Amino acid sequence: MSTAQGSGKVLRITLTKSPIGYSYRQKRTVRALGLRRMHQTVEHEDTPVIRGMISKISHLVTVEEVEGV
Protein backbone atom coordinates (compact mmCIF):
# COMPACT_ATOMS: atom_id res chain seq x y z
CA MET A 1 0.00 0.00 0.00
CA SER A 2 1.28 3.47 -0.86
CA THR A 3 1.54 6.21 1.73
CA ALA A 4 2.02 9.00 -0.82
CA GLN A 5 -1.42 10.52 -0.17
CA GLY A 6 -2.97 7.62 -2.08
CA SER A 7 -1.46 8.75 -5.40
CA GLY A 8 0.45 5.53 -5.98
CA LYS A 9 3.23 7.40 -7.78
CA VAL A 10 6.77 6.13 -7.60
CA LEU A 11 9.89 8.07 -8.54
CA ARG A 12 12.72 6.25 -10.27
CA ILE A 13 15.93 8.12 -9.44
CA THR A 14 19.22 7.46 -11.26
CA LEU A 15 22.60 8.89 -10.31
CA THR A 16 23.97 10.29 -13.59
CA LYS A 17 26.79 12.51 -12.34
CA SER A 18 29.34 11.88 -9.63
CA PRO A 19 29.00 13.86 -6.38
CA ILE A 20 32.81 14.13 -6.17
CA GLY A 21 33.72 17.80 -5.98
CA TYR A 22 30.36 18.84 -4.55
CA SER A 23 29.55 19.78 -0.98
CA TYR A 24 29.39 17.29 1.86
CA ARG A 25 25.65 17.94 2.25
CA GLN A 26 24.98 17.05 -1.37
CA LYS A 27 27.02 13.86 -1.03
CA ARG A 28 25.04 12.94 2.07
CA THR A 29 21.75 13.60 0.26
CA VAL A 30 22.80 11.23 -2.53
CA ARG A 31 23.60 8.56 0.07
CA ALA A 32 20.35 9.20 1.95
CA LEU A 33 18.43 8.42 -1.23
CA GLY A 34 20.21 5.06 -1.35
CA LEU A 35 22.44 5.88 -4.31
CA ARG A 36 25.92 4.46 -3.99
CA ARG A 37 27.35 4.15 -7.52
CA MET A 38 27.06 5.83 -10.88
CA HIS A 39 24.05 4.80 -12.98
CA GLN A 40 22.44 3.07 -10.02
CA THR A 41 18.66 3.40 -9.94
CA VAL A 42 16.44 3.40 -6.87
CA GLU A 43 12.70 3.80 -6.46
CA HIS A 44 11.01 5.93 -3.80
CA GLU A 45 7.42 6.94 -3.20
CA ASP A 46 6.52 10.42 -4.40
CA THR A 47 6.49 12.41 -1.16
CA PRO A 48 7.36 16.05 -0.40
CA VAL A 49 10.45 14.91 1.53
CA ILE A 50 11.84 12.93 -1.41
CA ARG A 51 10.96 15.76 -3.84
CA GLY A 52 12.91 18.19 -1.63
CA MET A 53 15.95 15.93 -1.59
CA ILE A 54 15.80 15.56 -5.36
CA SER A 55 15.58 19.33 -5.84
CA LYS A 56 18.81 19.80 -3.86
CA ILE A 57 20.75 17.40 -6.11
CA SER A 58 18.82 17.76 -9.37
CA HIS A 59 22.07 18.45 -11.25
CA LEU A 60 23.35 14.97 -10.27
CA VAL A 61 20.31 12.78 -10.92
CA THR A 62 17.60 12.02 -13.46
CA VAL A 63 14.08 11.33 -12.27
CA GLU A 64 11.21 9.44 -13.91
CA GLU A 65 7.67 9.21 -12.62
CA VAL A 66 6.30 5.68 -12.67
CA GLU A 67 2.87 4.44 -11.72
CA GLY A 68 3.13 2.52 -8.46
CA VAL A 69 2.19 -1.10 -7.90
C-alpha positions in Angstrom: 0.0 0.0 0.0 1.3 3.5 -0.9 1.5 6.2 1.7 2.0 9.0 -0.8 -1.4 10.5 -0.2 -3.0 7.6 -2.1 -1.5 8.8 -5.4 0.5 5.5 -6.0 3.2 7.4 -7.8 6.8 6.1 -7.6 9.9 8.1 -8.5 12.7 6.2 -10.3 15.9 8.1 -9.4 19.2 7.5 -11.3 22.6 8.9 -10.3 24.0 10.3 -13.6 26.8 12.5 -12.3 29.3 11.9 -9.6 29.0 13.9 -6.4 32.8 14.1 -6.2 33.7 17.8 -6.0 30.4 18.8 -4.5 29.5 19.8 -1.0 29.4 17.3 1.9 25.7 17.9 2.3 25.0 17.0 -1.4 27.0 13.9 -1.0 25.0 12.9 2.1 21.8 13.6 0.3 22.8 11.2 -2.5 23.6 8.6 0.1 20.4 9.2 2.0 18.4 8.4 -1.2 20.2 5.1 -1.4 22.4 5.9 -4.3 25.9 4.5 -4.0 27.4 4.2 -7.5 27.1 5.8 -10.9 24.1 4.8 -13.0 22.4 3.1 -10.0 18.7 3.4 -9.9 16.4 3.4 -6.9 12.7 3.8 -6.5 11.0 5.9 -3.8 7.4 6.9 -3.2 6.5 10.4 -4.4 6.5 12.4 -1.2 7.4 16.1 -0.4 10.4 14.9 1.5 11.8 12.9 -1.4 11.0 15.8 -3.8 12.9 18.2 -1.6 16.0 15.9 -1.6 15.8 15.6 -5.4 15.6 19.3 -5.8 18.8 19.8 -3.9 20.7 17.4 -6.1 18.8 17.8 -9.4 22.1 18.4 -11.2 23.4 15.0 -10.3 20.3 12.8 -10.9 17.6 12.0 -13.5 14.1 11.3 -12.3 11.2 9.4 -13.9 7.7 9.2 -12.6 6.3 5.7 -12.7 2.9 4.4 -11.7 3.1 2.5 -8.5 2.2 -1.1 -7.9 
